[in-house]
């Protein structure tokens, strides 16, 4: 919540702003799979 505009950022950009990873796009390949899992199990 301390990153201004995080709600409107791509997930990988918001994460990179917080983590400052040496591999900023590393997790992008898993973003859709993670979103699908959350959607499937959120209200289970």
C-alpha positions as CSV (number, residue, x, y, z in Angstrom):
1,X,0.0,0.0,0.0
2,X,3.0,2.3,0.2
3,X,3.6,2.2,-3.5
4,X,1.5,4.9,-5.1
5,X,-0.7,3.7,-8.0
6,X,-0.1,0.0,-7.3
7,X,-3.7,-0.8,-8.1
8,X,-3.2,0.4,-11.7
9,X,0.3,-1.2,-12.3
10,X,0.9,-4.6,-13.9
11,X,1.5,-7.1,-11.1
12,X,5.1,-7.6,-12.1
13,X,5.8,-3.9,-12.0
14,X,4.2,-3.5,-8.5
15,X,6.2,-6.5,-7.2
16,X,9.5,-5.2,-8.7
17,X,8.9,-1.8,-7.1
18,X,8.7,-3.6,-3.7
19,X,11.3,-6.4,-4.2
20,X,13.8,-4.7,-6.5
21,X,14.8,-8.1,-7.9
22,X,17.7,-8.6,-10.2
23,X,15.2,-10.5,-12.4
24,X,12.3,-8.2,-12.7
25,X,10.3,-10.2,-15.2
26,X,11.1,-13.6,-13.7
27,X,7.6,-14.2,-12.2
28,X,5.6,-12.8,-15.2
29,X,5.4,-16.2,-16.8
30,X,3.4,-17.5,-13.8
31,X,1.1,-14.5,-13.4
32,X,-1.9,-16.0,-15.3
33,X,-1.6,-19.3,-13.6
34,X,-1.5,-17.6,-10.2
35,X,-4.6,-15.5,-11.1
36,X,-6.4,-18.6,-12.2
37,X,-5.7,-20.4,-9.0
38,X,-6.8,-17.5,-6.9
39,X,-10.0,-17.2,-8.9
40,X,-10.7,-21.0,-8.5
41,X,-10.0,-21.2,-4.8
42,X,-10.8,-17.7,-3.4
43,X,-14.3,-18.6,-2.1
44,X,-13.9,-22.3,-1.8
